[in-house]
Amino acid sequence: MSRYPGVSYPVDNTVIAELEKRPKLRAIASVPVSGRSKLEIVRCLANPHYCAGLLDFLEQAVTEAGSIGKALLQQTDTFQFEARLAEVYLHYHLKRSLVDSVATPSAGRAVRQPDLIVRICDLEVAIEIYSPRDLQGFQLVVEHVKSILRYLEVDAGYWLEVAIEPDERGDVMFALDVEEDRVIRPWLGCFAKEASLWLAKPPDEAMRRFPGPAGLGWRVMVKINKWLDMDRERLISLHTATRSDDPRQMFDGCRPAATAGYWWGRRVKAKMAERQAGSSPQCGRIRMLVIDFSALDTGFPGFFLYPHIAEQIDGAVRIISGEIDPPLPYDVVLPAELGIVCQFGHLVWLGEQDEKTRKTIIDTAQFHVSTKCT
């Protein structure tokens, strides 16, 4: 299969105009003055109708975010861009209350270190941020198929209707059937090449079905609804089958041991075992893992704030921590939904910090539990 080179975005007048409005962003982002770029920030600049709020936020936050802000602007992968953006969101939240007490480690990613280091009174809080993503293969197909078709390097404008559907062998597909990166990324390379050849000029057939990876039971249907006059005018309508595998189900109505055993628990366990914020407990240092729920493909954003689910997460995290060989991998775990406005859940204290220390951290960093209607 072809190697997937990723999507490149045209650097047009819209991109340049949006960058000119934001001098701080312009000074850091390595955006070319013309041609095309694989930088994800170019995709955002090209779509101010739905990215204006994010761009305005980055103009405020990216300079003071130091190394993580620069790393964000260098990303060429959508999922990595979102993961780094989560770091910038939390950094911005902490800077509002802690000002000069937030640091970003300067060593390269090859060195095991936390994402942020915060000084609170006489404590050092080392923070690692983790954004587990469910159905990663499925989300990869959905995001990249749309982008590939929208930004194909062909001189044509079009309105396409796209569907991810079962192949000819069945009438049902499951999002879990879409494999992970090692299978999907090479397939995306083939899809991009074939779609480019098909849409380079008006084809004889207005609809085409592109087979998915061999044996996985799904395909991508692309229908040309209309050819548009402007070469770069592209409308992409993508449809997927409804499904009943919302990640909230892993936390709602089952025991903590079951949650710990699902994919979410297994990935959190692997992340905790890396001990990114420190190998063992230390006096004067708190190791915190922030689990960001914003990357989950759920119809119930903020579900981790419901009291009964907060109890479930607490129990699952304690089970996961207990399954990792000593010493304790983290002192505290903070469920959160990181964004321009962050939401925080109930902290799961695994270490032996006293109530005064816990309250000081929560009050100073403004990690108070966000409200959620039941």
MOJOGI-V507890 format. One line per field, one symbol per residue. ss: DSSP state (~ for helix, > for strand, _ for the rest). phi: phi as a letter, one per 20 degrees, with the letter a starting at -180 (. if undefined). burial: b if it has 24 or more other ideal C-beta (glycine too) atoms within 12 Angstrom, else e. A space follows every 10 residues. Layout:
ss=???
phi=???
burial=???
//
This chain:
ss=________>> __~~~~~~~~ __~~~~~~__ _____>>__~ ~~~~~__~~~ ~~~~~~~~~~ ~____~~~~~ ~~~____~~~ ~~~~~~~~~~ ~~~~~~~~~~ ~>>_______ _____>>>>> __>>>>>>>> _____~~~~~ ~~~~~~~~~~ ______>>>> >>>>>>____ ____~~~___ ~~~~~~~~~~ ~~~~~~~~~_ ______>>>> >______>>> >>>>>>>>__ ___>>>>>>> ______~~~~ _____~~~~~ ~_~~~~~~~~ ~~~_______ _>__>>>>>> >>________ __~~~_~~~~ ~~~~~~~~~~ ~~________ _>>>>>>___ __>>>>>>>_ ____~~~~~~ ~~~~~_____ ____
phi=.ffeeneddf edffgfffff fcfffffdfe efeancbeff ffgfffcffc dgfffffffe effffmffff fgfefdcgff fffffgffgf gfgfffddle edcdgeffff efbffcccdc lddddedddc dfcelfffff fgfefffgff dgecebdbdd dcbecfefeb dcccgffefe gfefffffff ffffffffef bgffdecbde ffggnenbbd ecdefaedff gdecdcddcc ffbcdffgff ddncfgffgf efgfffffff fffflfepfb fcfncdedde eeefefecec gnffefgffg fffgfffffg ffeegffgfb ebcdfbceag dedceffded edffffffff ffffelefff ebfe
burial=eeebebbbbb bbebbbebbe ebeebbebbe beeeebbbbb bbbbbbbbee beebbebbbe bbbbbbbbbb bbbbbbbbbb bbbbbbbbbb bbbbbeebee ebbbbeeeee eebbbbbbbb eebbbbbbbb bbbbbbbbbb bbbbbbbbbb bbbbebebbb bbbbbbeeee eebebebbbb eebbbebbeb bbbbbbebbe eeeeeeebeb ebbeebbbbb bbbbeeeeee eeebebebeb eeeebebbbb bbeeebeebb ebbbbebbbe bbeebbbbee eeeebbbbbb bbbbbbbbee ebbbbbeebb ebbbbbbbbb beebeeebbb bbbbbbbbbb ebbbbbbbbb bebeeebbee bbebbbbeeb eeee
//
